[in-house]
Amino acid sequence: MLRNSPEKGLRGLLFVGVLCVGVVSVVEEGQVAASEEDTVRLNAFSACVAITGSDECVTPRPFQPVDFELLEINKIHDIGESNFEFSMYGNNQATILVDGIPFARYWQLDDPDNYVFHPMVFGRYVFNNAMDEKFQAEIEEITERVASALPNGGIAPYYPNHYPLNRMRGPDLMYSAISQSEILAGYMRLDKAVESEQINELLNKVLKGLFLKYEEGGVNLGVAQLELPMFRSNPEVILNGWFHSLLHMNDYALVYDDVDVANYVHENLKFFVDNYSVWYDEKRNITLYSDTSPHRIVITLDAESQDIALVYRSKDARISSYYFNPVEDFDNLYSAFDFRIIHQNDRRLTVGLTCSGLFDTFVTSNGPFVVNIRDGGYSPYRASPDSTGEMYELKSVFQDEMHSVELALPDSSDGLICGYPTNFSKANDKNFYHMQHIVALLYLAKTSSYEDKKLDAKLRAIAVDWLAQTDDFGEAEELDFEDPQVVLDSINRGKMLKPITDVSVLLPE
């Protein structure tokens, strides 16, 4: 099931234009634009200036591997029976080896007999076989066949476009912080087992893969690691993937006495402490899976010729503000998290977009418009808001030569869900991720690679508070959370350092 790249019909604000990464300059006083093209680009960023007061909005221009479709890891294998199984988070993963490369079943694939390359499975495969001499002799050649070279000198195995997971829909290939950190753990174990400059160099390249900037197609937001770096909406910080990556990076800093990596972990956790309420639902007493939720809205334009754009205004100076044009997605080929026009009937547009607890979200246009959007829509078994909430109408305001609507609802509403609570849809009907957030925080605070006792105390206080409020989750009595020891066991399964194996060491008395 190969996913073809859909055509990108970009509707630019006031026009269609090409956007640049990073800081965008504006025309200085008295300067005249040299050409019509220059004027077009400058007008495009007037939305950013109007909303943020600055011209420094960012639009990602992600690096993409060359000739990825020719790589072995882009293939689908239909074997019908696995060669071996191993445990991923306590679940047996049916896996086959094809010329030394593992391919695994994935539960959302249409054909259960299909096996596809999964970077996290590869990381665990390296970890489990690091002590095998035959594998040690082959790992350089295997790595060359599965990993793509990155612009910053790193390497990363990408996910092939076979996964129907919502966040992976669309033309962009991506790799993931959670899988890259699993791969890091595997190569750390390999490096310690074999005294080889070549393997140590591979380890360093895997580490660099965790530091490629998000705006360039990587997983590094500077103050957070991105489990899935989507490039047509705000950068979504998925909490369990972020913590999972930090646990492995923290191990790396301890094993190799790497101050730079330790400082990076430290800055990430400081950012979390300063913004931790973004990942907690105080109404329901439960953690959020991420800071971001997708929504569908209806926009009614004043004139059919109007164009729309999206500005995410950062709430924390350590992360950028972002600007996006929509893609036309009439055939539903993109992710629900992408900024896209799903349907258009004259002046009436059905639009998909996201809102985030880390950003203020603004729809902008060069003319008046109205937005209709629903509040609420929560179910403990879902992963995103449903369409059962009450509809609200938001009228655009005119300011600084720009019409805009902020996606914010009145206090009298059930509110707009910007970051969805962790759910109870696992096979055992238990909520795993809520407890993973708590155990991972306690683990990081207990084994930190940096020197900051005050920060560790804050991390522990947040985790203990979240744990204490778990009994007050108020949606349904029959719902249950995963046992903390089960979560700790799953974290340790692919971890280089395992100083804590009994969860009672982490939990309050």
C-alpha positions as CSV (number, residue, x, y, z in Angstrom):
1,M,0.0,0.0,0.0
2,L,2.2,2.8,-1.2
3,R,1.1,6.3,-0.5
4,N,1.5,8.7,-3.5
5,S,2.3,12.3,-3.0
6,P,-0.9,14.4,-3.5
7,E,-0.6,17.6,-5.4
8,K,-0.3,20.6,-3.2
9,G,-2.7,23.4,-4.0
10,L,-1.5,26.2,-1.8
11,R,-3.7,29.2,-1.3
12,G,-1.5,32.0,-0.1
13,L,-2.6,34.9,2.0
14,L,-3.6,37.6,-0.6
15,F,-1.8,35.4,-3.2
16,V,0.2,32.3,-3.6
17,G,3.8,32.7,-2.6
18,V,6.9,30.7,-1.6
19,L,7.8,30.9,2.1
20,C,11.2,30.8,3.6
21,V,12.5,29.1,6.8
22,G,13.5,31.1,9.8
23,V,13.6,34.9,10.3
24,V,11.9,36.8,7.6
25,S,12.9,40.4,6.9
26,V,10.5,43.2,6.0
27,V,11.0,46.2,3.7
28,E,12.9,48.9,5.6
29,E,11.4,52.4,5.7
30,G,11.8,54.1,2.3
31,Q,12.7,50.9,0.5
32,V,10.8,50.0,-2.6
33,A,10.2,46.4,-3.5
34,A,12.4,45.4,-6.5
35,S,9.8,43.3,-8.2
36,E,6.2,42.0,-8.1
37,E,7.6,38.8,-6.7
38,D,9.2,40.7,-3.8
39,T,5.9,42.5,-3.1
40,V,4.0,39.2,-3.0
41,R,6.4,37.7,-0.5
42,L,6.3,40.7,1.8
43,N,2.5,40.8,1.8
44,A,2.4,37.2,2.8
45,F,4.1,37.9,6.0
46,S,1.9,40.8,6.9
47,A,-0.3,38.3,8.7
48,C,2.6,37.4,11.0
49,V,3.3,41.0,11.7
50,A,-0.3,41.8,12.4
51,I,-0.7,38.8,14.8
52,T,2.6,38.6,16.5
53,G,4.0,42.2,16.2
54,S,7.0,40.7,14.5
55,D,8.1,39.4,11.1
56,E,9.8,36.4,12.5
57,C,7.3,33.7,11.7
58,V,8.6,30.3,10.6
59,T,7.3,27.9,7.9
60,P,9.1,24.5,8.0
61,R,10.9,23.4,4.8
62,P,11.6,19.8,5.8
63,F,14.5,17.8,4.4
64,Q,13.4,14.7,2.5
65,P,15.5,11.6,1.7
66,V,16.5,11.2,-1.9
67,D,15.3,8.1,-3.8
68,F,13.6,6.7,-0.7
69,E,11.3,4.7,-2.8
70,L,14.3,2.7,-4.0
71,L,15.4,1.7,-0.5
72,E,14.8,-1.8,0.9
73,I,12.9,-0.4,3.9
74,N,10.3,1.0,1.6
75,K,9.2,-2.5,0.6
76,I,6.2,-4.4,1.9
77,H,6.6,-8.1,2.5
78,D,3.8,-10.6,2.5
79,I,5.2,-13.7,4.2
80,G,2.2,-14.8,6.1
81,E,4.1,-16.1,9.1
82,S,6.7,-14.5,11.3
83,N,10.2,-15.8,11.7
84,F,10.4,-14.6,15.3
85,E,8.7,-12.5,17.9
86,F,10.0,-10.2,20.6
87,S,8.5,-7.9,23.2
88,M,7.7,-4.3,22.5
89,Y,6.2,-2.7,25.6
90,G,5.0,-6.1,26.9
91,N,3.3,-7.0,23.6
92,N,4.7,-9.7,21.3
93,Q,5.7,-8.1,18.0
94,A,5.4,-10.5,15.0
95,T,8.6,-9.9,13.0
96,I,10.4,-11.3,10.0
97,L,14.0,-10.9,8.9
98,V,14.7,-10.1,5.2
99,D,18.4,-10.1,4.4
100,G,19.2,-9.0,8.0
101,I,16.5,-6.3,8.2
102,P,13.5,-6.7,10.5
103,F,10.0,-6.1,9.2
104,A,7.0,-6.1,11.5
105,R,3.3,-6.4,11.4
106,Y,1.4,-3.2,12.2
107,W,-2.1,-3.4,13.6
108,Q,-3.6,-0.7,11.4
109,L,-2.5,-2.2,8.1
110,D,-5.3,-3.4,5.8
111,D,-3.6,-6.8,5.3
112,P,-2.6,-8.5,8.6
113,D,-0.1,-10.6,6.6
114,N,1.9,-7.6,5.5
115,Y,5.2,-6.8,7.1
116,V,6.7,-3.3,7.0
117,F,9.8,-1.6,8.3
118,H,9.3,0.1,11.6
119,P,12.2,2.2,13.0
120,M,11.4,1.5,16.6
121,V,11.4,-2.2,15.9
122,F,14.8,-1.8,14.3
123,G,16.1,0.0,17.3
124,R,15.0,-2.8,19.6
125,Y,16.4,-5.4,17.2
126,V,19.8,-3.8,17.4
127,F,19.5,-3.6,21.2
128,N,18.6,-7.3,21.5
129,N,21.4,-8.5,19.2
130,A,24.2,-6.1,20.2
131,M,26.1,-8.9,21.9
132,D,26.0,-11.3,18.9
133,E,29.3,-11.4,17.1
134,K,27.8,-12.2,13.7
135,F,25.5,-9.2,14.1
136,Q,28.3,-7.0,15.2
137,A,30.2,-7.8,12.0
138,E,27.2,-6.9,9.8
139,I,25.8,-3.8,11.5
140,E,27.7,-1.3,9.4
141,E,26.3,-2.7,6.2
142,I,22.8,-3.1,7.7
143,T,22.9,0.5,8.9
144,E,23.8,1.8,5.4
145,R,20.8,0.0,4.0
146,V,18.2,1.3,6.5
147,A,19.4,4.8,7.5
148,S,19.2,8.1,5.5
149,A,21.9,10.8,5.8
150,L,20.7,14.0,7.3
151,P,21.8,17.6,6.5
152,N,23.5,18.0,9.9
153,G,25.7,14.9,9.5
154,G,23.4,12.6,11.4
155,I,21.5,9.5,10.2
156,A,18.0,8.3,10.8
157,P,15.8,5.5,9.5
158,Y,12.6,7.0,8.2
159,Y,9.1,5.6,8.4
160,P,7.9,4.4,5.0
161,N,4.6,5.8,3.8
162,H,2.7,2.7,4.4
163,Y,1.2,3.6,7.8
164,P,-2.4,4.7,7.8
165,L,-1.9,6.4,11.2
166,N,-3.6,9.8,11.0
167,R,-0.5,11.8,11.9
168,M,1.5,10.0,9.1
169,R,-0.9,10.8,6.2
170,G,0.3,13.1,3.5
171,P,3.4,13.3,1.3
172,D,6.1,14.0,3.8
173,L,8.4,11.3,5.0
174,M,9.3,11.6,8.7
175,Y,11.4,10.0,11.3
176,S,10.6,10.0,15.0
177,A,12.3,11.0,18.3
178,I,10.8,8.0,20.1
179,S,12.2,5.5,17.5
180,Q,15.5,7.4,17.1
181,S,16.0,7.3,20.8
182,E,15.4,3.5,20.8
183,I,17.9,3.2,18.0
184,L,20.3,5.3,20.1
185,A,20.0,2.8,23.0
186,G,20.7,-0.1,20.6
187,Y,23.9,1.5,19.2
188,M,25.0,2.5,22.7
189,R,24.8,-1.1,23.8
190,L,26.6,-2.1,20.6
191,D,29.3,0.5,21.1
192,K,30.0,-0.8,24.6
193,A,30.2,-4.4,23.4
194,V,32.6,-3.7,20.5
195,E,35.7,-1.4,20.6
196,S,35.3,0.0,17.1
197,E,35.8,3.5,15.8
198,Q,33.3,2.7,13.0
199,I,30.5,1.7,15.4
200,N,31.3,4.7,17.6
201,E,31.0,6.9,14.6
202,L,27.6,5.3,13.8
203,L,26.5,6.0,17.3
204,N,27.4,9.7,17.0
205,K,25.5,10.0,13.8
206,V,22.4,8.5,15.4
207,L,22.8,11.0,18.2
208,K,23.0,13.8,15.7
209,G,19.7,12.6,14.3
210,L,18.1,13.7,17.5
211,F,19.4,17.2,17.1
212,L,18.3,18.1,13.5
213,K,16.0,21.1,13.9
214,Y,12.3,20.7,13.4
215,E,12.2,23.5,10.8
216,E,14.6,21.5,8.7
217,G,12.7,18.3,8.9
218,G,14.1,17.0,12.2
219,V,12.8,16.1,15.7
220,N,14.5,18.8,17.7
221,L,12.4,21.7,18.7
222,G,15.2,23.1,20.8
223,V,13.3,22.7,24.1
224,A,11.5,19.5,23.2
225,Q,11.8,16.3,21.2
226,L,9.1,15.6,18.7
227,E,7.7,12.1,18.4
228,L,6.1,12.9,15.0
229,P,7.3,16.2,13.4
230,M,4.3,17.3,11.3
231,F,5.1,20.2,8.9
232,R,1.7,21.7,8.1
233,S,0.6,22.7,11.6
234,N,2.2,23.8,14.9
235,P,4.9,21.4,16.1
236,E,3.1,18.9,18.3
237,V,4.8,17.8,21.5
238,I,3.6,14.3,22.3
239,L,4.4,13.8,26.0
240,N,5.2,10.1,26.2
241,G,7.5,10.3,23.1
242,W,9.3,13.4,24.4
243,F,9.9,11.7,27.8
244,H,10.9,8.4,26.2
245,S,13.5,10.2,24.1
246,L,14.8,12.1,27.1
247,L,15.2,8.9,29.1
248,H,17.5,7.5,26.5
249,M,19.4,10.8,26.0
250,N,19.8,11.0,29.7
251,D,21.4,7.5,29.7
252,Y,23.7,8.6,26.9
253,A,24.9,11.7,28.9
254,L,25.6,9.4,31.9
255,V,27.3,6.7,30.0
256,Y,29.5,9.0,28.0
257,D,29.8,11.8,30.5
258,D,28.5,14.2,27.8
259,V,27.9,17.6,29.3
260,D,26.2,19.0,26.2
261,V,23.6,16.3,26.0
262,A,23.0,16.6,29.8
263,N,22.5,20.3,29.3
264,Y,20.0,19.6,26.5
265,V,18.0,17.3,28.7
266,H,18.1,19.9,31.5
267,E,16.8,22.7,29.2
268,N,14.0,20.4,27.9
269,L,12.9,19.6,31.4
270,K,13.0,23.2,32.5
271,F,10.7,24.0,29.5
272,F,8.4,21.3,30.7
273,V,8.3,22.6,34.2
274,D,7.5,26.1,33.0
275,N,4.6,24.8,30.8
276,Y,3.5,21.5,32.4
277,S,-0.1,22.6,32.8
278,V,-0.3,22.5,28.9
279,W,-0.3,18.7,29.3
280,Y,-2.9,18.4,32.1
281,D,-6.7,18.5,32.1
282,E,-7.6,20.0,35.4
283,K,-11.3,19.5,34.7
284,R,-11.0,15.7,34.4
285,N,-7.8,15.2,36.4
286,I,-5.9,13.4,33.7
287,T,-2.8,14.1,31.6
288,L,-3.0,15.0,27.9
289,Y,-1.4,12.8,25.2
290,S,0.0,16.0,23.6
291,D,-0.5,19.8,23.5
292,T,-2.4,19.7,20.2
293,S,-5.8,18.6,18.8
294,P,-7.2,18.6,15.3
295,H,-10.5,20.4,14.5
296,R,-12.8,21.0,11.6
297,I,-14.2,24.5,11.1
298,V,-16.4,26.1,8.6
299,I,-15.3,29.5,7.2
300,T,-17.6,31.8,5.3
301,L,-15.7,34.4,3.3
302,D,-17.0,37.8,2.5
303,A,-15.8,37.3,-1.1
304,E,-15.0,34.1,-3.0
305,S,-11.6,35.6,-4.1
306,Q,-10.3,35.8,-0.5
307,D,-7.5,33.7,0.7
308,I,-6.8,32.3,4.2
309,A,-3.6,31.6,6.2
310,L,-2.8,30.4,9.7
311,V,-0.6,32.0,12.3
312,Y,0.4,30.2,15.5
313,R,1.6,32.8,18.0
314,S,4.0,31.2,20.5
315,K,3.2,31.6,24.2
316,D,6.8,30.9,25.2
317,A,9.7,33.0,23.8
318,R,11.8,29.8,23.6
319,I,9.8,28.5,20.6
320,S,9.0,30.2,17.3
321,S,5.7,31.5,16.0
322,Y,4.6,29.8,12.8
323,Y,2.9,30.7,9.5
324,F,1.1,28.3,7.1
325,N,-0.9,28.4,3.9
326,P,-3.5,25.6,3.5
327,V,-3.3,22.7,1.1
328,E,-6.3,21.7,-0.9
329,D,-7.3,18.3,0.3
330,F,-10.5,17.5,-1.5
331,D,-9.5,13.8,-1.8
332,N,-8.7,13.5,1.9
333,L,-5.0,12.5,1.4
334,Y,-3.5,14.6,4.1
335,S,-3.5,14.3,7.9
336,A,-6.3,15.6,10.1
337,F,-3.6,17.7,11.8
338,D,-2.6,19.5,8.6
339,F,-4.0,22.9,7.7
340,R,-6.1,22.0,4.7
341,I,-9.2,23.0,2.8
342,I,-11.4,19.8,2.8
343,H,-14.4,21.2,0.8
344,Q,-15.3,24.5,-0.9
345,N,-18.6,25.7,-2.1
346,D,-18.2,29.3,-3.4
347,R,-17.5,31.4,-0.3
348,R,-18.0,28.5,2.2
349,L,-14.9,26.5,3.1
350,T,-14.6,23.4,5.3
351,V,-11.2,23.6,6.9
352,G,-9.0,21.3,9.0
353,L,-6.5,22.8,11.4
354,T,-5.2,22.4,14.9
355,C,-5.1,24.3,18.2
356,S,-2.4,23.9,20.8
357,G,-1.8,24.9,24.4
358,L,1.6,26.2,23.5
359,F,0.3,28.6,20.8
360,D,-2.5,31.1,20.2
361,T,-4.1,30.1,16.9
362,F,-5.3,32.7,14.4
363,V,-7.1,32.3,11.1
364,T,-6.3,35.3,8.9
365,S,-7.6,36.6,5.6
366,N,-7.5,39.7,3.3
367,G,-11.2,40.3,3.8
368,P,-14.0,39.8,6.4
369,F,-15.0,36.2,7.3
370,V,-16.9,34.2,9.9
371,V,-15.8,30.9,11.6
372,N,-18.1,28.3,12.9
373,I,-16.5,25.8,15.4
374,R,-17.7,23.3,18.0
375,D,-16.6,23.1,21.6
376,G,-16.0,20.0,23.7
377,G,-16.5,16.6,22.1
378,Y,-14.7,14.4,24.7
379,S,-14.9,10.7,25.1
380,P,-12.4,8.6,27.2
381,Y,-12.1,6.1,24.3
382,R,-11.2,8.7,21.6
383,A,-7.9,10.3,20.6
384,S,-9.4,13.6,19.3
385,P,-12.5,15.7,19.7
386,D,-15.7,14.4,18.1
387,S,-18.5,16.5,16.5
388,T,-21.0,16.5,19.4
389,G,-20.2,19.9,20.9
390,E,-22.1,23.1,20.6
391,M,-21.5,25.2,17.6
392,Y,-20.1,28.8,18.0
393,E,-19.8,31.6,15.5
394,L,-16.7,33.8,15.6
395,K,-16.6,36.9,13.5
396,S,-13.3,38.3,12.2
397,V,-11.8,41.5,13.5
398,F,-9.8,44.0,11.4
399,Q,-6.5,45.2,12.8
400,D,-3.2,46.2,11.2
401,E,-4.7,45.8,7.7
402,M,-5.5,42.2,8.4
403,H,-8.8,40.3,9.2
404,S,-8.4,37.5,11.8
405,V,-10.2,35.2,14.1
406,E,-8.6,33.7,17.2
407,L,-9.6,30.2,18.0
408,A,-10.9,30.9,21.5
409,L,-14.3,30.3,22.9
410,P,-16.2,32.1,25.8
411,D,-15.9,30.9,29.4
412,S,-19.5,29.8,29.3
413,S,-18.7,27.1,26.7
414,D,-17.2,23.7,27.3
415,G,-14.0,25.0,25.8
416,L,-12.0,24.1,22.8
417,I,-9.9,21.0,23.4
418,C,-6.3,21.9,22.5
419,G,-4.5,18.7,23.6
420,Y,-6.6,15.6,24.1
421,P,-6.6,13.6,27.3
422,T,-4.9,10.2,27.3
423,N,-7.5,7.5,26.5
424,F,-8.6,4.1,27.6
425,S,-8.5,2.4,24.2
426,K,-5.7,0.0,24.7
427,A,-6.4,-3.7,24.3
428,N,-6.7,-4.2,28.1
429,D,-9.0,-1.1,28.4
430,K,-6.4,0.5,30.7
431,N,-4.9,4.0,30.3
432,F,-1.1,3.4,29.7
433,Y,0.1,6.9,28.8
434,H,-1.1,8.7,31.8
435,M,0.9,6.4,34.0
436,Q,3.9,6.5,31.6
437,H,4.0,10.3,32.0
438,I,4.2,10.0,35.8
439,V,6.7,7.1,36.0
440,A,8.9,8.7,33.3
441,L,9.0,12.0,35.2
442,L,9.9,10.3,38.5
443,Y,12.6,8.2,36.7
444,L,14.2,11.3,35.1
445,A,14.2,13.2,38.4
446,K,15.8,10.3,40.2
447,T,18.5,9.6,37.7
448,S,19.2,13.0,36.2
449,S,22.5,13.5,34.3
450,Y,22.7,17.2,35.2
451,E,23.1,19.0,38.6
452,D,19.9,20.8,39.5
453,K,18.2,19.5,42.6
454,K,15.5,22.2,42.5
455,L,14.4,21.1,39.0
456,D,14.4,17.5,40.1
457,A,12.2,18.4,43.1
458,K,9.8,20.2,40.8
459,L,9.6,17.3,38.4
460,R,8.9,14.9,41.3
461,A,6.3,17.3,42.8
462,I,4.4,17.5,39.4
463,A,4.5,13.7,39.0
464,V,3.3,13.1,42.6
465,D,0.5,15.6,42.2
466,W,-0.6,14.0,39.0
467,L,-0.5,10.6,40.6
468,A,-2.5,11.8,43.7
469,Q,-5.2,13.2,41.5
470,T,-5.6,10.0,39.4
471,D,-8.2,8.7,41.8
472,D,-10.3,11.8,41.0
473,F,-10.6,11.1,37.3
474,G,-14.3,11.8,37.0
475,E,-15.6,10.2,33.7
476,A,-16.4,6.6,34.5
477,E,-15.9,4.4,37.5
478,E,-15.1,1.3,35.4
479,L,-12.1,2.9,33.7
480,D,-8.7,2.0,35.1
481,F,-5.1,3.1,34.7
482,E,-2.1,0.8,34.0
483,D,-0.1,-0.5,36.9
484,P,3.0,1.6,37.5
485,Q,5.2,-1.5,37.7
486,V,4.1,-2.6,34.3
487,V,4.9,0.8,32.9
488,L,8.4,0.8,34.5
489,D,9.1,-2.7,33.1
490,S,8.2,-1.5,29.6
491,I,10.4,1.6,30.0
492,N,13.4,-0.6,31.1
493,R,12.9,-3.2,28.4
494,G,15.0,-1.2,25.8
495,K,17.0,1.0,28.2
496,M,20.8,1.1,28.3
497,L,20.9,1.9,32.1
498,K,18.4,0.2,34.4
499,P,19.2,1.5,37.9
500,I,15.6,1.2,39.0
501,T,13.6,-1.9,38.5
502,D,11.2,-1.7,41.5
503,V,8.7,1.1,41.0
504,S,8.3,1.5,44.8
505,V,11.7,3.3,44.7
506,L,10.1,6.0,42.6
507,L,6.6,6.3,44.1
508,P,5.8,8.3,47.3
509,E,5.2,6.2,50.4
